[in-house]
Amino acid sequence: MADARDINAEKLTASERTRLSSTVSRKPRFLVIGAGQRGTAYASAVTREGLPAIIAAVADPIPSKQRSFGKKYIWKNGTPREDQDFDSWQHFLRYEKSRREAEATGEKVYAGVDGIILCTQDQTHKGILQAFGPLRLHVLCEKPIATTLQDCEDIYVGLGGAKSPDRIFSTGHVLRYSPHNMLLRKLLLEDRAIGELVSVEHTEPVGWFHFSHSYVRGNWRKESIAAPSLLCKSCHDIDFILWLLCYKTDFGEPAHMPSLVSSVGNLSVFTKRRKPEAAGNATNCFSCSHEPSCDWSAKKIYIEKLYDKGHQDFPVCVVVPDIEEITAKAGTEHGRAVLIENLSSDYNASTPRATIESKQWYGRCVWESDNDVLDDQIVTLTWDDDFRFVSDKVFPDRGPKTAVFHMVAFTEAQCERRGKISGTQGEIQYDSKEIRVYRFDKFLQSEPVKVFTPPQAAGGHGGGDGGLMNGFSKAVEAVINGELSVEEAQAKYVGCTLKEAFMSHAMVFAAEEARLGRKIVDWQEWWAKLEQRLLSQ
């Protein structure tokens, strides 16, 4: 029997490859675009969990990241082939077009890829997906899909969402795929553990230093170069709420969407007005007299609390992407010096705005940064009573209900979601570790609360990263081997349609419209206008 990995390592003609692989079920091959934290999260899941996928190639402009990623997940201890490492997605695109042309003329070539895993900066997604469109590859796109509503619309239409998609599509709505949240949804919708749902309170505690790292000093600090923090940080939380309360096609139920959307929020702490007097005119932690007593000191966080204690992964590796390679070659003291040099980098009034916005300033004073995204925000979703029969079947949970989502920066917990769900027969409390179910009919009994402790899966987001990658891999595998249609595989393994992914993003933009306009948005009317516009394209 032919080995798919051996075949992929050879240059073959199209007919030879078809003949040699026709008797085996082939694993899908993926190109990872962006070898940072998210690209690594998905690739490591393939290795760690033995998923039915092959990480076949990587495209990243930073040589050290490209090499490190390739050694871990692609060519291991060997030498990279021409089809495995690329210094940009454009480089791969040129290679793949040339490869396909050569294959069409009967030349021997390496195997192509079946899909891409897109993990570049959010604002680049639209351009990359449009460039790759003609290749007809399956897509896993990190969230958010894009940073503006118009770009999300363009991607949705380009992928066939307004009609019938012909490729598997998945996005980084990882909260759907953790063992914890899958059990929570089962308890709510299948087991009916607390009866009919009435309200949800869901909180994402971003984490105090995580927010300062990413949303004050880092890539997502400014709407003009990223997007609102609600989109960048919490679009998968909004999707999580809709997954629980709206999207129930797996139960044969039409979606029950909210009627009203509202939101309030603030940039409450990280403004110049909040700067301590003791900090004076300092703009960088390494030149600030207030630094020794400052909680947000970059010197404390990155060097004393992390690097000096042996931590070289996130967030240190974000400040210096090749920190592991530097310390391996020149020692930890040299690595420390490089880290300090990077953190000491600063800008002043004469620095061009384009230069400021083109990079991250991880040693910058948190009260002197150019950040403008919110650090505290609440979104409220309201449902009308929509109890009805569909095909002579009664669907529960279509009564009036409310969901309140709170994104807050100033927390000890980092991204460990928590919440409460009220039902007609009880209440559920959950965090990232356990689920507590209290039923009213157990009132005054010795054990009124039943506690569920889902297995703690490896990987990020409580196993959600691996779960998402598993679903995407199996869906593509089923399609390329002719086992299921795209629609069937999308439903069975991804469990989220392109329309649902887009709608969850759209809900965020509606919430932002409500916040900025200090109003309540009629979701049904808002979505109807948007959908009409999409169908006309």
C-alpha positions, -999 to 999 in steps of 0.1 A, spaced: 0 0 0 14 34 -9 24 58 19 10 93 14 40 109 30 64 91 7 44 101 -23 44 137 -12 82 137 -8 86 128 -45 82 148 -77 56 130 -98 34 136 -127 -3 142 -120 -12 108 -135 15 90 -114 3 107 -82 -33 98 -89 -24 62 -96 -2 58 -65 -27 75 -41 -59 60 -55 -60 31 -31 -54 51 1 -74 77 21 -52 108 18 -45 132 46 -51 169 37 -20 190 33 -19 226 46 1 257 42 4 278 73 7 315 66 21 332 96 43 312 120 35 332 151 15 322 182 -17 312 164 -1 294 135 20 275 160 -12 267 180 -28 250 151 3 232 138 12 219 173 -23 204 176 -17 183 145 15 169 161 3 166 197 -31 150 189 -22 130 158 -48 148 137 -56 137 101 -35 164 85 -1 173 72 15 207 78 32 208 44 46 243 41 51 276 60 52 312 48 66 338 71 89 368 66 109 364 98 137 338 90 141 326 126 104 320 130 102 302 96 132 280 105 119 272 140 84 264 128 97 242 99 120 222 121 92 215 146 64 206 122 76 201 86 111 191 76 122 182 112 159 174 111 161 175 73 166 202 48 136 221 36 125 214 0 114 240 -25 77 233 -17 81 237 21 94 271 31 85 306 18 94 340 30 60 354 22 26 343 10 33 361 -23 63 338 -27 42 307 -22 15 321 -46 41 325 -73 55 290 -66 21 273 -66 10 290 -99 42 278 -115 38 243 -100 3 240 -114 13 252 -148 42 226 -149 19 199 -136 -6 206 -164 20 201 -190 30 167 -176 61 177 -157 70 160 -124 63 182 -94 58 180 -57 23 176 -44 3 208 -38 -16 218 -7 -53 213 -1 -59 243 22 -44 273 40 -43 282 77 -42 320 77 -26 335 108 -13 368 97 -23 402 112 -60 407 110 -60 436 85 -41 415 59 -67 387 57 -89 402 30 -60 408 5 -45 373 11 -79 355 8 -87 374 -24 -52 366 -39 -57 329 -30 -93 327 -43 -84 314 -78 -66 284 -62 -99 271 -47 -82 260 -15 -100 252 18 -95 279 44 -90 281 81 -88 319 89 -78 331 123 -104 354 139 -114 381 133 -120 373 96 -113 409 88 -112 443 106 -141 461 89 -176 452 81 -170 459 44 -140 436 43 -159 408 60 -187 412 35 -162 410 6 -146 379 20 -181 363 26 -192 370 -10 -158 359 -24 -160 325 -6 -195 319 -19 -213 326 14 -242 344 -3 -248 313 -24 -234 279 -18 -197 276 -7 -177 250 -26 -148 249 0 -145 242 37 -142 274 57 -135 277 94 -125 306 115 -110 310 150 -142 307 170 -123 283 192 -147 285 222 -171 262 204 -146 233 204 -133 230 240 -145 200 260 -158 224 287 -180 244 264 -192 214 244 -204 198 276 -220 231 287 -240 233 254 -250 196 258 -263 202 293 -282 233 281 -297 221 248 -297 183 248 -301 174 285 -323 204 293 -305 206 326 -321 239 337 -352 239 315 -358 267 290 -331 294 288 -339 328 302 -307 348 305 -269 346 302 -242 365 319 -208 359 302 -175 375 311 -141 375 294 -115 385 319 -87 395 295 -60 398 322 -43 429 334 -8 424 318 -22 406 288 -43 436 279 -14 460 284 8 438 262 -16 434 233 -40 463 235 -19 491 249 16 485 237 10 458 210 -5 450 176 -41 456 186 -38 489 205 -53 512 179 -84 509 158 -68 525 128 -42 497 126 -63 469 139 -100 471 149 -122 476 180 -110 454 209 -145 438 210 -138 424 175 -102 415 180 -104 400 214 -140 390 219 -157 382 186 -155 345 195 -173 353 228 -201 369 209 -201 338 187 -201 316 218 -233 333 231 -250 330 197 -239 293 195 -257 287 228 -288 307 221 -292 310 184 -275 285 162 -292 252 167 -293 237 132 -277 205 146 -310 202 165 -330 208 134 -341 242 146 -341 274 126 -319 302 141 -336 323 168 -317 356 165 -318 386 189 -341 415 183 -321 442 199 -284 450 204 -268 476 226 -234 483 240 -215 507 263 -178 509 271 -148 530 279 -111 534 277 -111 538 314 -74 536 326 -48 538 299 -50 575 291 -26 603 297 -49 619 322 -43 588 345 -5 591 344 10 592 379 27 625 387 58 607 398 63 595 362 68 631 350 75 633 313 89 598 309 75 579 280 94 546 284 97 524 315 135 523 313 138 561 318 110 565 344 115 573 381 81 559 389 90 525 373 100 507 406 65 512 420 45 507 388 24 476 382 26 481 345 64 483 343 77 466 312 110 460 330 92 441 358 68 422 335 90 411 306 124 408 323 122 403 361 89 384 362 93 364 330 127 362 313 148 361 344 126 332 356 132 312 325 101 321 304 109 327 268 74 319 253 45 344 252 47 373 257 86 375 257 88 358 222 64 384 209 88 412 220 118 394 205 105 367 180 139 349 178 147 350 215 151 313 217 175 312 189 195 341 203 199 326 237 207 292 223 236 307 203 248 335 225 236 327 260 209 340 284 228 372 293 230 382 256 193 374 252 185 396 282 205 425 267 186 421 234 153 421 252 163 453 272 174 470 240 141 462 223 120 473 253 140 506 256 131 515 221 108 546 221 94 573 199 90 611 203 72 641 188 94 641 158 89 604 149 67 600 118 32 586 126 37 559 100 68 547 118 50 547 151 21 527 138 42 502 119 56 485 150 50 477 186 65 496 216 65 471 244 85 493 268 63 523 262 46 539 292 10 526 293 -3 562 299 18 576 270 10 551 243 -11 559 212 -37 533 221 -74 540 217 -92 507 220 -116 501 249 -105 483 281 -140 477 295 -171 470 274 -206 455 279 -228 442 251 -265 434 257 -285 412 234 -323 409 237 -346 382 222 -383 386 215 -408 358 221 -406 336 189 -424 304 201 -436 286 171 -442 253 154 -419 243 126 -429 213 105 -454 204 133 -426 203 158 -423 225 189 -389 241 196 -380 252 231 -359 282 241 -376 305 217 -391 326 244 -379 361 254 -344 362 269 -313 384 275 -276 379 272 -250 403 287 -214 400 277 -186 418 297 -151 422 284 -128 436 311 -91 441 312 -84 445 349 -85 409 361 -62 383 377 -76 356 354 -63 357 319 -89 346 293 -105 321 317 -141 328 308 -168 326 335 -206 331 336 -241 323 348 -270 310 328 -306 312 342 -333 288 332 -369 281 340 -358 251 362 -324 261 376 -291 279 372 -257 271 358 -225 287 368 -193 280 348 -157 289 346 -129 274 326 -126 244 349 -160 233 361 -198 236 355 -222 238 385 -258 229 379 -284 239 405 -320 228 400 -350 244 417 -365 210 424 -335 202 446 -344 230 470 -333 222 506 -319 188 496 -285 177 508 -269 180 474 -288 207 454 -258 213 431 -243 189 407 -207 197 396 -193 186 363 -155 187 357 -148 183 320 -114 169 310 -86 196 307 -75 193 271 -40 203 261 -34 234 240 -49 269 241 -85 279 249 -91 248 270 -85 225 241 -105 247 217 -75 253 194 -70 216 189 -107 210 186 -111 235 159 -81 222 140 -94 186 144 -128 196 129 -113 215 100 -88 187 92 -115 160 92 -139 181 71 -112 187 44 -102 150 46 -138 139 40 -141 162 10 -108 154 -8 -114 117 -4 -149 119 -18 -166 108 14 -188 138 19 -199 169 1 -186 203 12 -219 211 29 -221 178 46 -185 179 59 -189 215 70 -219 206 91 -206 173 105 -170 184 114 -168 222 115 -203 226 130 -204 262 119 -214 275 85 -197 304 67 -229 324 73 -229 318 110 -192 328 112 -200 360 93 -231 367 113 -212 365 146 -188 391 132 -217 412 120 -232 412 155 -200 428 168 -202 456 142 -239 461 151 -228 464 188 -202 489 179 -227 509 159 -250 510 189 -221 521 213 -208 548 190 -243 561 183 -255 558 219 -285 539 207 -302 505 206 -299 487 172 -328 467 158 -309 436 148 -336 421 126 -338 453 105 -300 458 105 -294 423 93 -322 423 67 -306 454 50 -271 438 51 -284 405 37 -302 422 9 -270 440 0 -250 407 0 -275 389 -22 -274 417 -47 -236 411 -53 
